[in-house]
Amino acid sequence: MWFNFSRIILRNRLLFLILIGLATVFMAYQAQFARMSYEMAQILPKSDPTYKEYDKFKEIFGKDGSMVVVGIDNSNIYQLNNFNAWFDLTQDIKKIEVDFKKNGELIKVNGVTEALSVANAYTLKKNYESKKFDFNQIVQKKPTTQDEVDEIKKAIHQQPFYNGFLYNDTTHATLILITLDRELLDSKYRNALFERIDEEVAEFEQQTGIKTYKSGLPYIRANSTTKVADEVELFLLLSVLITSLILYLFFRSFKVMMYSMLVVSIGVVWSLGVLSLFDFEITLLTGLIPPLIIVIGIPNCIFLLNKYHREYKNHNNQIKALSRVIEKTGNAIFLTNTTTALGFATFISTKSAMLVEFGIVAAIDIFLVFILSIFLIPIIFSFLKPPKKRHTKHLENKIMGKVVDFVEVIVLNHRKKVYAVSILIFIFSLFGISKMTTTGNLIDDLPKNDPIVEDLKFFEKGFNGVMPFEVMIDTKEKNGVFADNAKTLYKIQKFQKEMAKYDEFSKPLSIVEAIKFAYQSYKNGKPKFYILPPASELNKLKTFVGNDNEKGNFSSFIDSTNRYTRVSFQMADVGTKEMDEILNEIQPIIDDIFPKEDYDVYTTGTSVTFLKGTGYLIENLFTSLSLAIFLIAILMSILFSSVRMVLVSLIPNFLPLLTTAAIMGYMGVAIKPSTILIFSIAFGISVDDTIHFLSKYRQELKIHRLGIKKAAILALRETGFSMIYTSTILFFGFGVFTVSSFGGTVALGTLVSLTILFAVFADLVLLPSFLLSLDKALTTKAFRKEPLISVLDEEEDIDISKLKVKKKKITEDTP
């Protein structure tokens, strides 16, 4: 097959160049439509009960997580100048307008729907004429004297509703609660909104000298999105620079470096085009694909060019060399790219939208870069002059030769030591794995000294957090919230008292708190009446509350049918383990207060879905790793026709994974969505060297009828150079991710690089040692037979007379 394929490629090289050029233009056109993701990553599958509960909550009450908070820790806020600056900041934020494209037209819109602080807090006042409550601002205008500020402070502190909500008497913290326009928040224009908020806050800091803190789910998301966009460009630049430098150092040829980078650069354009064609967005994961294509695509070029130079050095026939490049290495590279793609494709089995998209695009892009490599490298170099002696010098690299010779000595003479070291590493790994932990926080991947982390800690200390946590109560009947003398309201109050025992939760907002606020106003504003009144008083209050739900006063707490209500908390950014413990403790309380025969109660919100999603990912990604191992084992069994050989070949690839897991345990790197990816990716990549080595070993056994020892050593010598070259590229290529500001991406880069480093030594030392020690027990007749898939075919030669290629005259001395 590959013999005929090589003839087709070289006979129609101009046609293929034109087709690839047109495809690249098309993909470049599509790439311009690739867009960043501005919404919270969808981790849970739609069939998951937690997702369904959250979806129902959004259907009734709308999306949560649209609030940003600006806070200060200063007991001097009620000094005249400071209070007026806080007043101005609240008003200025509320008036912020930004550009927004709606229906194809760029218009100015109010990005902030509400900004609430102690400087513009409301109170209720009975309106006897309309028989309802009117909302009145406590601060009617900016105060001009300190006495006025003192009166404002007194009035604010006579409203217990705001304590723990807009200010905290204990911690002296106060905040501005900013509600953002939801449509604008889920668009690219939100960055302009946050920039305007930052400008206003910076002006306040400069004017007062008071340090401010900013947080909230939208703020964290926007900051992360901006960092992702910046890092995609940084990773691409670093990947290009590092791989170019290493290529040049290996081959000492500018043209080899330039054309190899051209191939992977086209692959990057195609990867963005594929992302756009599937209508997927650029996320923290899919943003890694372009630099990954460079890192994974370059080894294809190295194997092809190494073979080209080796073939040409043997017989000085350029066309024969290029033909044999395709014929001899095409299937091997196809299979190694297949194993790598399988490592990514198994993420599709998780059913998580975020990982499914990443798996689909990554797997497709790896095959596309394989196609580009197998077509472009032979075609491009067929137009160039044959390599001269100085261009093939890298095949005799003395340093690489000494490394391979050293490995050969170890394999031949020190196998017992190799096994002893391997056993020690295995024991070391098992102990390290026992120390691994599982976690998942919203800001877990950010550096501990990142301003976002520091600001979040401020709000966790001052207000117990800013992450949305919702409890939705379904009374199962219309007007059920107020039925039976409002027993549901008293149950909600009891539930809130139980939740107050948990430091992880803020003061709740609910229909109960709204009624307590209204009842205090009904009793002429006396703080002692900030209570849930008895049923008899509730009936009196109805005269003024009446249909207020329809008027919008309480619509955020209860639906239009009075069947559903919510209790809204803000909570600390706890990990998955802590969250599970809290939910497990809360559930019996809920079941006791709200009997299941009368109520359906759901704990939901962004915090719950994110943390549940993290647990879901960790559980399913282990499944995807098992699937990757299973699929690759099947592929290798087809390739080598020997179950024993498959088992032995997998051991050198398991050991690096175990070692990496142990390092995670010793260094305290937790298992989380960003780090669990390491194993599937690393396994798919590291098994490539195993395939190359065993394929060459089999070839030597089959064709030359060599002894097992001689075949293993010859395979080691020929594949050793390429394995070291490609592993070096992969090591430093993945190393570029260590410059990321996201801890998970740093861990991904560091740990995949280490896994690849361990893998190349396992394939160069442990695998040949196994082959020599187990000898005939491994090299069965089945292994010597022709496999279903032939990786290398050294016997079939090319009829050079049938491959007449018109060479373009080139004056440059080019390899």
N, C-alpha and C positions, 0 to 999 in steps of 0.2 A: 504493500500500500504506500509506504513512505517513499519507496523508489519512484513510483509513478507520480506521487505528489511533488517530489523534487523536480521532475521533468516539467510538470505543469507550471510550477512557479517560475522556473528559470526561462522557459520558453515564452512565457507571457508576462514578463516582468513589468513592461511598460503599462500594460493593461491593468495589472494589479496596483501599480503605483497610482494610476489615475483613479481607480476605484477607492483606494484607501484615502487619497486626497479629497475626493468628493465626500466620502463618509466623514472625514475629519471636519470639513467645512460645515456639514449638516450638524454634527455633534457640537461644534463650536457655537453654531446658531442656537441650538437647544440649551447649551450651557448658560447662556445669558439669562435664561428664565429660572435657573436654580435659585431658590430663595431660602432664607434663614427661617427656622422655626421660632415662633414667638409665643407659642402656647406651652403649657406644662406637658412634658413628655408622657405619652400614654403607655404605661407599663402593663397594667392589668388587661387581660383579654376581655372583650365585651360580654363573654359568657360567664365571667366570674361574678359570684354573688355580691362581692364588695363593690364591683363596678356598677352592677345593676342598681344597688341601693343608692350609690352616689348619683347615678344618672336620674333616678327618680327624684332625689332631692333637688337637683338642678332644674328639673322640669317644673317643680312646684315653687321653689324659692329663688331660682336663678343661680348662677355660678357664685361660689364663694371665692375668697382670695383676691379681691379687687381693692383692698385697702393698703395704704402705705402710712407709716407713722414717722413723725419727726419728734424726737424727744430731747429733753434736757434734764440734767441732774443739778438743780440749783435752787436753794431755798430763798434766794433773793429775787425770784421771778415777780414777786409782788411789790418790788420797788418801782416807782413811777416810770423811769426811763426804760427799764427792762420789760415792764408789762406792756407799755406802748409799742415797743419793738416787737413783742410777741403778738400783739393785736395786729400790727401792720403785716407781719409775716403771714398770719392766718388769712387776712383779707387778700393779700397779694397772691398767695397760693390759690385761693378760691377763684381768682380772676384769670388764671393762666390760660392763654389760648395758644394753640399750635396748628400748624398746617396738617390737613388730613384730606386724603383723596377719597371722595365719595361719588359714586356714579360717574367716574371718569373725570371729575372736576376737583381741582385742588382748592379747598376752602379752609377758612379759619374756624376752629371749633373749640369749645370749652373742654379742656382735657380733664378738669376736676369737677365732679358733680357736687361734692361737698367737702368742706374743710372745717372741722369742729375742734375747738379747744376751749380752755377756761376763759379765753378772751371773747368768745361769741357763743357761749353755752346758752341753752334755752331753759325756760321754766314754763309751766302751764298756768293758765289763769282761767277761772270760771267765767264763761260768757252766759249770763242769765237769759239774754234775749234769744240767742240761738240754741241754748241748752247744750252747749258743747264746750270743750276746752280750746283756748287759743294758745298758740305757741308764741311766747314773747322772749326776746333776747334779754339776758341779765345785763349785759353791757350795751347800752343804747348808743354810746359814742365814746370816743377816746377820752379817758380821764385827763384832767389838767392839774390835779393836785394829788398828793399822797393820801389825803383823807378819802378821796373818791376811790382810790385803789383799795384802801383798807375796807371800805364798804363793799366793794366788789368781791374781795376775798371772803368776807363774812357771808355774803349772799351765796357764793359758790359753795362754801363749806356747809351751808345749811341744806344742800341738796345731796344727800348720801348716794343718789344714783350715780353721780360722777366720780365718787371716790373708788379708786381701783379701775376706773375706766378712762378718765381724762387726767387724773392726777392720783398720786399715792401719798397719803399722809405720812406713812412710815418711812418710805425711801426718799421722800422729797422730789420724786420724779414727776414730770408732767409732759404731756405730749399733744401734738396736733394729729388728729385722726383724719386722713385724707382718703376720700373715696374717688376712684378713677373711673372715667368713661370706659365701659367694658369693650366696646368696639375698637376704640383707639388703643386700648391696652393690648389687644391681640393682633396688633399690626406693627409694621416697621417704624411707624411714626411715634411710637411710644418713647423711643430714645430721646427725641426732642423734648418730650414732656418731662422726662426725668432730668434732663439738662437744665430746663427752666426751674424746676424745683430746687436743684442743687444751687443754682445761681441765687435764688431768693434766700436759701438757708445760709449760704456763704456771706451774703450781705448782712444778715442778722448776726452772725458770728463776729464779723468785722466791727459792727456797730456796738455790740454789747460785751464782746470778749468771752461770751459763754459758749462752751463746747456743745455741739449738737450731735445727735445720733439719728441715723436713718435706717429703716428696715421695713419689713413686710414682704410677703411672698412675691408680689409684682416687682419690687425693687431688686430682690435677690435674683429672680428670673432674668430681668433685663440686664443686670450686670453680668450674669453668666453668659447670656447670648452674645453680648458685646465681646467678651473674652474669647468665646468660641470663634467668632468671625475673625478676630485678630490672630488667633493661634493657628487657624487654617492656613493663613498666608505665611506665618512664621515657620510652620512645619514644612510647608512646600519649599520655601527658600532654603532652609537648613538641609532638607533631604537632598535637594539638587546639589548644593555646595559639597556636602559630605560624600555623597556617592560619586560625584564627579572627581573629587580629589582622590578617592580610593581607586577608582577606575584608572586614573592617570598613573598613580603610583604602581599599580599592578602591571599595566600594559605599556607604559611609557609612550603612549601614542595619543596625541590630541584628537585625531580623527576617530579613533575607537571610542574615546570618551564622548565626543560630540555626537556621533551617530547613535550611540547607546542611549544618551540622554534625550535625543530626538524621539526615539521609539517610546520611552516611558512618558515623555511629555505629551505625546499624542494620546497615550493611554490615560493620562490625567484629564485631558480634554474630553475624551470619550466617557470617562467615569462621571464627570459633571453632566454630560449629555444624557447618560443613562438615568441619573438621579432626576433630571428634569422630565424625561420621557415617562417615568413611572409616577411623576407628580409627587415625589417624596421631598421632604424638606431637609435642610442641612441642620443636623442636631450635633450634640457633643460626640456621638458615635459616627454618624455618616460623614462628619467633618474630618474624621481620621482617614477616610478612604483615599483621597488624592495622594497624600504622602505615602500611604501604604502601597499604592500602586507603583510608586517610584522604587520603594525598598524591595518589593517582591518582584518587580519586573526586571530589575537590573541583573539578578542571578540568571535569568533566561539568556540575557545577552552574553554574560560571562561564559556559560556553558557552550553556547553556539560559537563564540569567537575563539575560545580555547580549542575547540574541536577543529575549527577552520584553520587555525595556525598550526596545529599538530599535523593535520592531514597535508597541508601544503608543504610543511617541512619534510614530510616523508617522501613525497613524489613530485613536488614542484609543479603541480597541475592545478591551476586556480579553479576551473570549472568542475573538475572532479572533486576537489576539496569542498567547494560550496554544495555540490550535490550530496556528498557524503555527510555534510553537516546536517542537512535536512533528513536524510535517510537514516543515519545512525543515531542521532540525538532527538529527532522529532518526537518519537513515541515516549522516550524517557522524560523529556520536558513536559509533554502532554500529561503524563501520569503524575509527575511531581506537582504540576499546577492543579491537577485534579484533587490530589490529597490536600493541598493548601485550600482550594475552594471548598472542599468538604468540611474543613475545620470551621469555615465561616458559614457555610450553608446550613449547618446543623442548628444555628440560631433560629432558623425558621420554625423549628419544632417547638419553640417556647410559646408560640401564639401571642407573644407580646408585640404590639405594633412597632415599638421602637426597635426591638431586636430583629424582628422579621424583616423590616425595611433594610436594616444594616446587613443582614445575612444575604438577602436577595441581591442587593447592589454589589456587595463585595465579591460574591461568588461569580456573578456575571462579569464584573470588571477584571477579575483574575483570568478568566478564559479569554476575554478580549485582548488583554495585554500579551497573552500567549500567542494568539493569532497574529498580532502586530509583530511580535518578535520573530516568529518562524517565517513570516513573509518578508519583513523589511530588512533584517540583517543580511540574509543571502542576496537579496535583490540589490541593496545599496552597495555591498562590497563587490558585487559582480561588475559594477560600473567603475570601480576604483582599480588602481594598479595592484598587482599581487604584493603581498607583504615581503619586505626584504628581511635579511637576516637579523637586523637589529630589532625588527618588529616581533620576531618570535623568540627573542632572548628570555622573555618572561617564563618560557617553558623550561628554562634551565636555571631558574632563580635559585641561587645557592642557599639562601636562607630557607626558602620553602623546601628545598631538597634536604637540608639538614634536619628540618622538622620532621619530614616524612621518614628519613633514615632513622631518626631517634624513635619515632613511633614503631617502626619496623623492628628495631632491637627489643623494645618493650614487649611487643606482641610475640616475638619468637622466643625470648629468653626469660621473661618475667611475668608470665600469665598468672601465676599463683599470687603475686603481689597485686596484680590488677584486680583479681577476684577479692582479695582481702580488703583492698581499699573500697571496692564496690559494696561489700557487705557492711563495712563501717559507715559508708555514706548512707546506706539503706537504714541502718539502725539510727543514725543521727537524724535522718529524715522522719522516721516514725515518731521519734520523741518530739521533734519540732512541730509535726502535724498535730500532735496532741495539744499543743499550745495555741492553735489557731482559734480565732474568735470570729463571730458573725455579727455584722452591724450594718446600719444603713441610715444615715442622717441626710437631711436636705443640704446641709453645708459641709458634709463630711469630707468632700474632696477639696475644699478651699484651705489655704494655709491658715494656721492658727492665728497668725498676726495680720491676716487680711482685715481691712476695715469693716467689711460686711460681717465677719465673725465677731469682731469686737463690738460692733453696734448691736448685733443680735443678743450678745451676752448682757448688754445693758438693759434691754427690754425684758429679758428673762429674769433679771434681778429685780427690775422695777415694777414689771407688770405680769410676770410669770410666762412671758413669751408672746409671739405674734403669729404663730402658725394656726390656721383655722382648724377647729375641731367642732363638729356639729352633731347634735343629737336630735333626730327627727322623730316625732311622736305621732302615730296614726291612731286616732280614737275609734276608727272603723265606722263612724256614723257622722252625718251632717250635724253641725253645731255641737259635736261631742266635746269640744274643749270647754264649753260652758255648761254642759248638761249635768243633771243630778247635783244641783247646788254647787256647781263648779268644782267637783271633786278632783278633776284632772289638774286644775290649777294648784291645789294643795299638794297633790302628788309631785308636781313639778318643783314646788318649793322644797319639799322633803328631799327630792333628788339633788337639788342645788346645794342643800346643806351637806349632803354626803360628799358631793364633789369638792366642796370647799376644803375638805381634809387633805386633798392632793395638792402639793406645792407646784405640780407641773401645769396646773390650769389657772387661768385668769378668772376674774369675776365674770359671771355669765351675763348674757343679754337674752332676754326672753319676754314672753307676754306677761309673765309674773312680775318681772322687774318694771315693765311698762305700766302695769296696773298699780304697783306700789308707788311709782313716780306720780301717777295720776291721783291716787288716793291722798298722797301728801298734799297735793295742790288743792284737792277737794276739801281738805281740812285746813285750808288757809296757809299752807306751806310749812307747817310745823314738822320739824325733822322726825319727831317721835312717831309720826303717822306714816313714815316710810315703811309700811308693812302690807302684807296681803290681808285685806280686811275679811271679817267673817261674812258668811253668805248673806246675812241681812243687810250689811253695809254695801256689799257688792251690788245688790239690787238697786240701792240708792245711786250708786256710782253709774249704773247703766243709763241713768237719765242724762248724764253728761258724756259718757263714753258712747253709748248708743250704737250708732252705725259707723263709729270712727274707723273701723277696719276698712270699710268701703271708701272712706274719705282719705285713706292712705296713712293715717297716723300710726297704726300698728300693723300695716300690711307686710312689713318685713319679718314679723314674728309669727304670723298666722295666715293661712290661705283664705280665699274668698268664701269657702263653704264652712269655715270654722271646724273642719275635720282634722286638718294637719297643723301642727305647731312645731316650733324648733327652739332648742336651747343652744345658743352659740357661745363657744369658749374660744379663747386664744390659748395656745399651749406652747411649752418649750419644745425645742427641736431634739427630742429624745430618739434613741436608736431603736431598731426593730425589736431587739430583745426586751428593752424596757417598755416599749409600746405594747407588746404582746402581754407582758405581765400586768400592765395597767388595765388593758381591755379585759383580761381574764378576771381581774378583781372587780371591775365595774359591772360586768355582765350580771353576776348574781344580785347586785344591788338593783339594777334595772328590772330584773325578773321579779324581784320581791315587791318593788314599788308599783310596777306596771304589769299586772298579771297578763299572761299571753292570751287568755281567752277574751280580754277586753282591749288590749293594745298591741300594736306592732311598733317596736322601738328600734331605730337604726342608729348605730354610731358610725358617722361618716365624715365627709369633709376632705380637703386636700391632704391634711396630715395623715389621715387613716389610709386613704388610697395610695399615697406615696409609700408609706412604710409597709403596707400590705403588699404593694407591688414589689418592693425590694425583697421581701421574703419569698415572694412568688418567683422572682428572677433567680435567686440563689438556688432554690429547689429545682427549677427547671433547667438551669444551666449545667448542673451536674448531669442531668439527663442528656443534654445536648452533647456534653463531653463524652459520655458513654456511647452515644450514637455515633459520634465522630470516630471513636476507637473501633467500634464494631464495623462501620462502613469501610474504613481504611484496612482493617484486617481482612475483610472479604476481598477487597481489591488486591491485596498482596497475596492472598491465597490463590486467586485467579492468575496472578502474575507469576508466582513461583511454584504452583502445583504441589505444595508441600505444607501440611499443617505444622509440622515441626519447625520448618524454616520461618513460618509466620510468627510462631510463639517466640522463637529466639530473636527475631528481628524487632519485635515490639519491646523487648526488655530494655535495650539501650534508649528507647524513647520514653519509657515509663520512668526510668531512674531520674532523668533531668526534671520531669514534672514533680516527682516526689521531693527532689532537692529544693526546687523553687517553692513548693508548698511549705517545706520546713523553714526556709528563710523567712517566709511570711510569718510563720509562727514565732520564730525567735525575735524578729524585728517588730512584732506587734502590728503588722499590716493585716487588717481585717478582711475577711471574705465579704465582698459587697459586689454590686453589679459591675463596677468598673474593673475590679481585680479578677473576678471569676472568668472574665473573657480571656484572660491570659492563657489558660490551659488549653482551650479549644484551638486558639490561634497558634500557640507555640507547638502543640502536637501536630497540627496539620503542616506546619512549616518544617519542623525538625525531622519528620519522617522522610522528607525528600532525599536527604543525604543517604539514608538507609536504602532507598530504592536504587539510587545511582550506584552505590557500592555493590549491593547484591546482584544487580543486573550485570555489572562488569564481571563479577565473580562467576556468575553462571555462564557468561559468555566464554570465559577462559576455560572452564571445565568442559563445555560442550564442543567448542571448536578445536581447541588445541590438545584436548585430552590430557591436560596437565594434571599433576598431582594436586591434591587439595591444598597443601601448603604453598606450592608455587602459584596456584590460581589466586589464593587469598592475598599473597604479597603483591602480585602483578595488579590486582584490582585496587589494592591500597595505594600503590605508586601512581596509577593513572588517575584515579578519582580523588586522591588526597589533595592535589593542588586546587582543583575546582571546589572541593568541599571547604577548604580553608578560605579561598577567595570569597565564595558566596556567603559563608558564615560571617566573615568579617564585615561584608556589606550589610548583612542583616543585623549584626550586632550594633554597628554604629548607626544604621538606618533607624532602627527602633529606639536607639539612644536619643534621637532628637526629641522624642516625646518627654524626656526628662526636664526639658526647659519649660514645660507647661506650668500654669498657675493652678491647675486642678490636680489634687493629690492622686486621684484615680488614674489620670492620664500619665502622671509621673511614674506611678507604680506599674502601669501597663508597660511603659517603655523600659523601665529598669528590669522588671522581672522577665519579660519576653526576651530581652537581650541576654540576661543570665541563663535562661533556659536554653537558648540557642547555643551559647558558649558551652554549656555542659553537654548539650546534644552532640556537638561536633567532636568533642573528645570521646564521648561514648561510642559514636559511630566509627571513629578512627582507631580506638584502642579496645573497647570492650567487645564490639561486634566481631572484629577479626579474631580476637582471642577465643570467643565462643566457637567460631567456625573451625579453628585449628584444634581446640580441645575436644569438641564433640565429634569432629572428623566425620566418619562414615555414618554415624547415627543421624546426622543432618542431611548429608549429601546422598539422598536416596535416589532410586531410579526415577521416581516421579519428578524429582527436582531436575534431573538431567534431561527429561523429555521436553519436547516443544510445548511451551505454555499456550494457553488460549490467547494471551496477548504477548507478542514478542516486543521486548523493549529495545533490544539492539540486534542488528543483523549485520554481522561483519562479513558474512560469506558472499552476499550478493554484491557484485560490483556494478559499476555504471558503464554503460556503453558510451564512451565519450564522443564517439562519432555522431551520436544522435542528439548531442547537446551543443549545437552550434550557436554560440551567443556572440552577437556583434558587440564588440567592446568600443565604448566611447573613449576617444583619445584624451587622456588626462596627463597633464605635464607635472602635476604635483606628485611628490614622492609620498604616496599614501598607502597604508596597509589595506 
